Structure formats: C-alpha cells, structure tokens
C-alpha cells in the first residue's frame, strides 16, 4: 500500500513539474504556471486511479 502511495506521490510531483515546464514555454504568469501544473497533476491522478480500479 505504501509503495502505491509513493508511486502516486511521485507521479503527482512529475505531473506538476511537467505542467510548470509547459507553463514556462508559454508566456504566462507564475500563478498560471502553478495552476497548469496542478490541473495536469489532478488529471494524472484521476487517470491512474481509473486504471488501477479497472486493472
């Protein structure tokens, strides 16, 4: 169970980083970059949860 939580936490961090990186390529405010990162992270978590439940 802990390994799964750790994996999800890692995915969230990677997703936020990816979202922020995408935000940096586009000319937006730092707040908007963070928002993009959070939205990407939430989407990733929902996708992982759905895949985990179906699998």
C-alpha positions as a Markdown table, in Angstrom:
| # | Residue | x | y | z |
|---|---|---|---|---|
| 1 | Unk | 0.0 | 0.0 | 0.0 |
| 2 | Unk | 2.8 | 2.4 | 0.9 |
| 3 | Unk | 4.6 | 1.7 | -2.4 |
| 4 | Unk | 1.4 | 2.5 | -4.3 |
| 5 | Unk | 1.0 | 5.8 | -2.4 |
| 6 | Unk | 4.7 | 6.6 | -3.0 |
| 7 | Unk | 4.2 | 5.9 | -6.7 |
| 8 | Unk | 1.2 | 8.2 | -6.9 |
| 9 | Unk | 3.0 | 10.9 | -5.0 |
| 10 | Unk | 5.9 | 10.6 | -7.4 |
| 11 | Unk | 3.5 | 10.8 | -10.4 |
| 12 | Unk | 1.9 | 14.0 | -8.9 |
| 13 | Unk | 5.3 | 15.6 | -8.5 |
| 14 | Unk | 6.3 | 14.7 | -12.0 |
| 15 | Unk | 3.0 | 16.0 | -13.3 |
| 16 | Unk | 3.3 | 19.3 | -11.5 |
| 17 | Unk | 6.8 | 19.7 | -12.8 |
| 18 | Unk | 5.7 | 18.9 | -16.4 |
| 19 | Unk | 2.8 | 21.3 | -16.1 |
| 20 | Unk | 5.1 | 24.1 | -14.8 |
| 21 | Unk | 7.6 | 23.3 | -17.6 |
| 22 | Unk | 4.8 | 23.6 | -20.2 |
| 23 | Unk | 3.7 | 26.9 | -18.5 |
| 24 | Unk | 7.3 | 28.2 | -18.8 |
| 25 | Unk | 7.3 | 27.6 | -22.6 |
| 26 | Unk | 4.2 | 29.7 | -22.8 |
| 27 | Unk | 4.2 | 33.3 | -21.7 |
| 28 | Unk | 2.0 | 33.2 | -18.6 |
| 29 | Unk | 2.2 | 34.4 | -15.0 |
| 30 | Unk | 3.8 | 32.2 | -12.3 |
| 31 | Unk | 0.4 | 31.7 | -10.8 |
| 32 | Unk | -0.9 | 30.4 | -14.1 |
| 33 | Unk | 2.1 | 28.1 | -14.4 |
| 34 | Unk | 1.3 | 26.6 | -11.0 |
| 35 | Unk | -2.4 | 26.3 | -11.9 |
| 36 | Unk | -1.5 | 24.4 | -15.1 |
| 37 | Unk | 0.8 | 22.1 | -13.1 |
| 38 | Unk | -1.9 | 21.3 | -10.5 |
| 39 | Unk | -4.5 | 20.7 | -13.3 |
| 40 | Unk | -2.1 | 18.3 | -15.0 |
| 41 | Unk | -1.4 | 16.6 | -11.7 |
| 42 | Unk | -5.1 | 16.1 | -10.9 |
| 43 | Unk | -5.8 | 14.7 | -14.4 |
| 44 | Unk | -2.9 | 12.3 | -14.0 |
| 45 | Unk | -4.1 | 11.1 | -10.6 |
| 46 | Unk | -7.6 | 10.6 | -11.9 |
| 47 | Unk | -6.2 | 8.6 | -14.8 |
| 48 | Unk | -4.0 | 6.5 | -12.5 |
| 49 | Unk | -6.9 | 5.8 | -10.1 |
| 50 | Unk | -9.2 | 4.8 | -13.0 |
| 51 | Unk | -6.5 | 2.5 | -14.5 |
| 52 | Unk | -5.9 | 0.9 | -11.0 |
| 53 | Unk | -9.6 | 0.3 | -10.4 |
| 54 | Unk | -10.1 | -1.3 | -13.9 |
| 55 | Unk | -6.9 | -3.4 | -13.6 |
